[in-house]
């Protein structure tokens, strides 16, 4: 399924499409080029992009080869094929456009590149920057500590999978879905849809209890795998289901005692608003 919508860049409309199967946003290249070069006329923007495409092709760029088309709503209201680019491709195109409006993007890319090189030299910086990013987004210190623990638990699980011959990518995703289904009743994509997420990280949008149960599911899967030493992908899949079911049983026990579902449709922004509301309410009651 592709959801067609319009974003705005400095009041300039940019057509975008979310491709569910790929879990990827795509942007109309002509619209972005038009906005950055201040070509209000669509035909002029299209000609600019055609010339830029030719230049990139002559330079041997794979970008033009990999760039593909999607149907988007044209000016006449009809669905027509147009060149689109994902985020990575779009940033590469922006680098090739001599424009004042493109300059902030280029500066940002240079900064990100520098930080990534620094993190390769000193991996501890990755953790420090992650802490800083979560704090800036408004997460509580307690939640951040849980999230960092969840990262460690996930790393131990993926290390165990690699030891058992599970391949990164598709096989990791399948086993992750099996764990998720066994404890929450939903695959990762279904869980994201439940919370209204697209590319956002699911764990970053879990409540503390959701995060803890997900950690329990992954940690249990790791321990069972160490004991059973699965040799085939199917055996690894059965272990993943077992690990998820253990957390699923814990979830049922919690829900029985609390009388409410552990699974929430709230995402990070909504959860933070709820916490802030509770704090403000508590302060108000004390003042009274």
C-alpha positions as CSV (number, residue, x, y, z in Angstrom):
1,X,0.0,0.0,0.0
2,X,1.2,3.5,-0.9
3,X,-0.1,6.5,1.0
4,X,0.1,9.7,-1.1
5,X,0.4,13.0,0.8
6,X,1.9,16.5,0.5
7,X,4.5,17.9,2.9
8,X,5.5,21.6,2.9
9,X,9.0,23.0,2.6
10,X,8.9,26.8,3.2
11,X,5.3,26.8,1.9
12,X,6.3,24.9,-1.2
13,X,4.4,21.6,-1.7
14,X,6.4,18.4,-1.8
15,X,4.6,15.3,-2.8
16,X,5.5,12.2,-0.7
17,X,4.5,8.6,-0.6
18,X,4.9,6.0,2.2
19,X,5.6,2.5,0.8
20,X,4.4,0.1,3.4
21,X,6.2,-3.0,2.0
22,X,9.6,-1.2,2.0
23,X,8.9,0.9,5.1
24,X,10.3,3.8,3.2
25,X,9.3,7.4,2.5
26,X,9.7,8.6,-1.1
27,X,9.7,12.2,-2.2
28,X,9.0,13.8,-5.6
29,X,12.4,14.8,-6.9
30,X,11.0,17.5,-9.2
31,X,9.1,19.1,-6.3
32,X,12.3,19.2,-4.1
33,X,14.4,20.6,-6.9
34,X,11.8,23.2,-7.6
35,X,11.7,24.3,-3.9
36,X,15.5,24.5,-3.6
37,X,16.1,26.3,-6.9
38,X,13.0,28.5,-6.4
39,X,11.5,27.3,-9.7
40,X,7.8,27.9,-9.0
41,X,7.0,26.7,-12.6
42,X,6.8,22.9,-12.6
43,X,8.0,22.6,-16.2
44,X,11.2,24.6,-15.4
45,X,11.8,22.5,-12.3
46,X,11.4,19.3,-14.4
47,X,13.9,20.6,-17.0
48,X,16.4,21.4,-14.2
49,X,16.1,17.9,-12.9
50,X,16.5,16.4,-16.3
51,X,19.8,18.3,-16.8
52,X,21.0,17.4,-13.3
53,X,20.2,13.7,-14.0
54,X,22.3,13.9,-17.2
55,X,25.2,15.4,-15.3
56,X,25.1,12.9,-12.5
57,X,24.9,10.1,-15.1
58,X,28.0,11.4,-16.9
59,X,29.8,11.5,-13.5
60,X,29.1,7.8,-13.1
61,X,26.6,8.3,-10.2
62,X,24.5,5.2,-9.4
63,X,21.8,7.5,-8.1
64,X,20.2,7.9,-11.5
65,X,20.2,4.2,-12.1
66,X,18.7,3.4,-8.7
67,X,16.1,6.3,-8.8
68,X,12.7,4.9,-9.7
69,X,9.1,6.2,-10.2
70,X,5.9,6.1,-8.4
71,X,2.4,7.3,-9.3
72,X,1.6,10.7,-7.6
73,X,-1.1,13.2,-8.0
74,X,-0.2,15.6,-10.8
75,X,-1.3,19.2,-11.2
76,X,-4.2,18.1,-13.4
77,X,-5.4,15.9,-10.5
78,X,-4.5,12.6,-12.3
79,X,-2.1,10.0,-10.9
80,X,1.0,10.1,-13.0
81,X,4.4,8.4,-12.8
82,X,7.1,10.8,-11.4
83,X,10.7,10.4,-10.4
84,X,11.0,9.8,-6.6
85,X,13.9,9.4,-4.2
86,X,14.2,8.0,-0.7
87,X,15.9,10.0,2.1
88,X,19.4,8.8,1.3
89,X,19.0,9.4,-2.5
90,X,17.4,12.8,-1.8
91,X,20.3,14.0,0.3
92,X,22.7,13.0,-2.5
93,X,20.7,15.1,-4.9
94,X,20.6,18.1,-2.6
95,X,24.4,17.9,-2.4
96,X,24.5,18.4,-6.2
97,X,22.3,21.5,-6.2
98,X,24.1,24.9,-6.0
99,X,21.5,26.8,-4.0
100,X,21.3,29.0,-0.9
101,X,18.4,26.9,0.3
102,X,20.4,23.7,-0.1
103,X,23.4,25.0,1.9
104,X,21.9,24.3,5.4
105,X,21.3,20.7,4.3
106,X,24.9,20.4,3.1
107,X,26.3,21.9,6.4
108,X,24.1,19.4,8.3
109,X,25.4,16.5,6.2
110,X,29.0,17.6,6.8
111,X,28.3,17.7,10.6
112,X,26.7,14.2,10.6
113,X,29.6,12.8,8.6
114,X,32.1,14.3,11.1
115,X,30.2,12.9,14.1
116,X,30.1,9.5,12.5
117,X,33.8,9.4,11.9
118,X,34.4,10.5,15.5
119,X,32.1,7.7,16.7
120,X,34.1,5.1,14.7
121,X,37.3,6.4,16.4
122,X,35.7,6.5,19.9
123,X,32.5,4.3,20.1
124,X,31.7,5.6,23.6
125,X,30.6,8.9,21.9
126,X,27.7,6.9,20.3
127,X,26.3,6.1,23.8
128,X,26.8,9.7,25.0
129,X,25.1,11.2,22.0
130,X,22.2,8.7,22.3
131,X,21.7,9.7,26.0
132,X,21.8,13.4,24.9
133,X,19.3,12.8,22.1
134,X,16.8,10.9,24.3
135,X,17.0,13.6,27.0
136,X,16.4,16.4,24.4
137,X,13.3,14.5,23.2
138,X,11.9,14.7,26.7
139,X,12.3,11.1,27.9
140,X,12.7,10.6,31.7
141,X,16.0,9.4,33.1
142,X,14.3,6.1,34.3
143,X,13.0,5.4,30.8
144,X,16.4,6.2,29.2
145,X,18.1,3.7,31.6
146,X,15.6,1.1,30.6
147,X,16.1,1.9,26.9
148,X,19.9,1.5,27.2
149,X,19.4,-1.8,28.9
150,X,17.0,-2.9,26.1
151,X,19.8,-2.1,23.6
152,X,22.2,-4.4,25.5
153,X,19.6,-7.2,25.7
154,X,19.0,-6.9,22.0
155,X,22.7,-7.0,21.2
156,X,23.1,-10.2,23.3
157,X,20.2,-11.8,21.3
158,X,21.6,-10.9,17.9
159,X,25.0,-12.1,18.9
160,X,23.5,-15.4,19.9
161,X,21.6,-15.6,16.6
162,X,24.8,-15.0,14.6
163,X,26.5,-17.7,16.6
164,X,23.6,-20.1,15.6
165,X,24.0,-19.2,11.9
166,X,21.0,-16.9,11.6
167,X,21.5,-14.3,8.8
168,X,21.2,-10.6,9.4
169,X,18.3,-8.9,7.5
170,X,15.3,-11.0,6.6
171,X,16.0,-13.9,9.0
172,X,16.6,-11.5,11.9
173,X,13.3,-9.7,11.0
174,X,11.4,-13.0,10.9
175,X,12.6,-14.1,14.3
176,X,11.9,-10.7,15.8
177,X,8.4,-10.9,14.5
178,X,7.9,-14.3,16.0
179,X,9.0,-13.0,19.4
180,X,6.8,-10.0,19.1
181,X,3.7,-12.0,18.0
182,X,4.2,-14.5,20.9
183,X,4.2,-11.9,23.6
184,X,2.1,-9.0,22.2
185,X,0.0,-10.7,19.6
186,X,1.3,-8.5,16.8
187,X,4.2,-8.4,14.4
188,X,6.6,-5.5,14.6
189,X,4.8,-3.8,11.6
190,X,1.4,-4.4,13.1
191,X,2.6,-3.0,16.4
192,X,3.9,0.1,14.7
193,X,0.6,0.6,12.9
194,X,-1.2,0.2,16.2
195,X,0.9,3.2,17.5
196,X,0.6,5.2,14.3
197,X,4.3,4.9,13.5
198,X,6.1,4.8,10.1
199,X,9.9,4.6,10.2
200,X,10.2,5.5,13.9
201,X,11.8,2.9,16.2
202,X,9.1,0.9,17.9
203,X,11.0,0.5,21.2
204,X,11.4,4.3,21.4
205,X,7.6,4.5,21.4
206,X,6.9,1.9,24.1
207,X,5.8,2.5,27.6
208,X,8.1,1.3,30.4
209,X,6.0,-1.8,30.9
210,X,5.9,-2.6,27.2
211,X,9.7,-2.1,27.0
212,X,10.3,-4.4,30.0
213,X,8.2,-7.2,28.6
214,X,9.9,-6.9,25.2
215,X,13.2,-7.1,27.0
216,X,12.0,-10.2,28.9
217,X,11.0,-11.8,25.7
218,X,14.4,-11.2,24.0
219,X,16.4,-12.1,27.1
220,X,14.5,-15.3,27.6
221,X,15.0,-16.2,23.9
222,X,18.7,-15.7,24.3
223,X,18.8,-18.0,27.4
224,X,16.7,-20.8,25.8
225,X,18.9,-20.6,22.7
226,X,22.1,-21.0,24.8
227,X,20.5,-24.1,26.4
228,X,19.1,-25.7,23.3
229,X,21.7,-24.7,20.8
230,X,19.4,-24.7,17.7
231,X,21.2,-25.7,14.5
232,X,18.6,-24.8,11.8
233,X,16.5,-21.7,11.1
234,X,13.3,-23.5,12.0
235,X,14.8,-24.6,15.4
236,X,15.7,-20.9,16.0
237,X,12.2,-19.9,15.1
238,X,10.7,-22.3,17.6
239,X,13.1,-20.9,20.3
240,X,12.0,-17.4,19.4
241,X,8.4,-18.3,19.9
242,X,9.2,-20.0,23.3
243,X,11.0,-16.8,24.5
244,X,8.1,-14.6,23.4
245,X,5.5,-16.9,25.0
246,X,7.3,-16.6,28.4
247,X,6.9,-12.8,28.2
248,X,3.3,-13.3,27.0
249,X,2.5,-15.3,30.1
250,X,4.0,-12.4,32.2
251,X,1.9,-9.9,30.3
252,X,-1.3,-11.9,31.0
253,X,-0.4,-12.0,34.7
254,X,0.2,-8.3,34.8
255,X,-3.1,-7.5,33.0
256,X,-5.0,-9.8,35.3
257,X,-3.7,-7.9,38.3
258,X,-4.0,-4.4,36.9
259,X,-7.3,-4.9,35.0
260,X,-6.0,-3.2,31.9
261,X,-4.0,-4.0,28.8
262,X,-0.3,-3.6,28.8
263,X,-0.3,-2.9,25.0
264,X,-1.0,0.8,24.4
265,X,-1.7,2.7,21.1
266,X,0.1,5.7,22.6
267,X,3.4,6.7,20.9
268,X,6.3,8.5,22.5
269,X,4.8,12.0,22.1
270,X,1.5,10.9,23.6
271,X,3.1,9.0,26.5
272,X,5.3,12.1,27.3
273,X,2.2,14.3,27.3
274,X,0.5,11.9,29.7
275,X,3.4,11.9,32.1
276,X,3.7,15.7,32.0
277,X,-0.1,15.9,32.7
278,X,0.2,13.6,35.7
279,X,3.1,15.6,37.1
280,X,1.3,19.0,36.7
281,X,-1.8,17.5,38.3
282,X,0.2,16.2,41.3
283,X,1.9,19.6,41.7
284,X,-1.4,21.4,41.5
285,X,-2.9,19.1,44.3
286,X,0.1,19.8,46.6
287,X,-0.3,23.6,46.0
288,X,-4.0,23.3,47.0
